[in-house]
Amino acid sequence: MFLSQKTKSYITVLDIGTSKICGLMAHIGADGNPEGIGVGHAPAKGIKAGVVVDLEKATEDGIRLNEIAILGT
């Protein structure tokens, strides 16, 4: 699979657990191969016993994970 230079495709993998969420982000290169651009983990504050109990907090967890994975902060 070859993509044009103007097209950008990404893959995000999430592991959502009771105590933390982990993520991996990759960019799909022009040759079709993934190139890792970030990994990270953050506490899961909106999840209890594997169930989303506070959607707003769970969303904030995902945003925080994105910042950690991309920016390393």
C-alpha positions as CSV (number, residue, x, y, z in Angstrom):
1,M,0.0,0.0,0.0
2,F,1.5,3.3,-1.1
3,L,0.1,6.6,0.1
4,S,0.6,10.0,-1.5
5,Q,2.9,12.5,0.3
6,K,-0.2,14.7,1.1
7,T,-2.0,11.9,2.9
8,K,-1.3,11.3,6.5
9,S,-2.6,8.1,8.2
10,Y,-2.2,7.2,11.9
11,I,-2.8,4.2,14.0
12,T,-3.6,4.4,17.7
13,V,-3.7,1.4,20.0
14,L,-5.3,1.7,23.5
15,D,-5.2,-0.7,26.4
16,I,-7.9,0.6,28.9
17,G,-7.6,-1.0,32.3
18,T,-9.0,-0.4,35.7
19,S,-6.0,1.5,37.1
20,K,-4.3,2.9,33.9
21,I,-4.6,3.4,30.2
22,C,-1.7,2.7,27.9
23,G,-1.3,3.8,24.3
24,L,0.9,3.5,21.2
25,M,0.7,5.8,18.3
26,A,2.2,5.3,14.8
27,H,2.3,7.2,11.5
28,I,1.9,5.1,8.4
29,G,4.8,6.0,6.1
30,A,4.7,6.5,2.3
31,D,6.0,2.9,2.0
32,G,3.0,1.6,4.0
33,N,5.0,0.7,7.1
34,P,4.2,2.0,10.5
35,E,6.7,4.4,12.2
36,G,6.2,4.7,16.0
37,I,5.7,8.3,17.1
38,G,4.7,7.9,20.8
39,V,4.0,5.6,23.7
40,G,2.6,6.4,27.1
41,H,0.5,5.6,30.0
42,A,-1.7,7.5,32.4
43,P,-3.9,6.8,35.4
44,A,-7.5,5.8,34.6
45,K,-9.5,8.0,36.8
46,G,-12.9,7.5,35.1
47,I,-12.8,3.7,35.1
48,K,-13.7,1.3,37.9
49,A,-13.6,-2.5,37.7
50,G,-13.2,-2.2,33.9
51,V,-16.3,0.0,33.4
52,V,-16.4,3.6,32.4
53,V,-18.1,5.3,35.4
54,D,-17.3,8.9,34.6
55,L,-17.2,9.6,30.8
56,E,-15.8,13.1,31.3
57,K,-12.9,11.9,33.4
58,A,-12.3,8.9,31.0
59,T,-12.1,11.4,28.1
60,E,-9.7,13.6,30.1
61,D,-7.6,10.4,30.7
62,G,-7.5,9.8,26.9
63,I,-6.4,13.4,26.2
64,R,-3.7,13.2,28.9
65,L,-2.5,10.0,27.4
66,N,-2.3,11.6,23.9
67,E,-0.2,14.5,25.4
68,I,2.1,12.0,27.1
69,A,2.6,9.8,24.1
70,I,3.2,12.7,21.6
71,L,5.0,15.3,23.8
72,G,6.5,13.0,26.4
73,T,5.1,15.2,29.2
